[in-house]
Amino acid sequence: MAVEDNIKKIELGPKKLGEASKLALAEMLLRAAKNPKSEITMSDYNNYMKTGQLNFAKGGIVSIFDMIKPVGV
């Protein structure tokens, strides 16, 4: 599916919060994919448009206490 096709699918008018955030994320991914200095590729963008999910590194849960304790403790 071409980028132009995805842009044509965007409907104008009121949106639910979830729809608006997904639309904003898709637009940011597209801009990042077009940037040659970005690590995000067009395949990342196309995958998000097909699945609605990002396949970036999946981190674990971090405790805030581990993040703010002094080094060497």
Secondary structure, DSSP 8 states (H G I E B T S, - for coil): --HHHHHHH---S---HHHHHHHHHHHHHHHHHH-TT-S--HHHHHHHHHHS---S-------HHHHHS-TT-
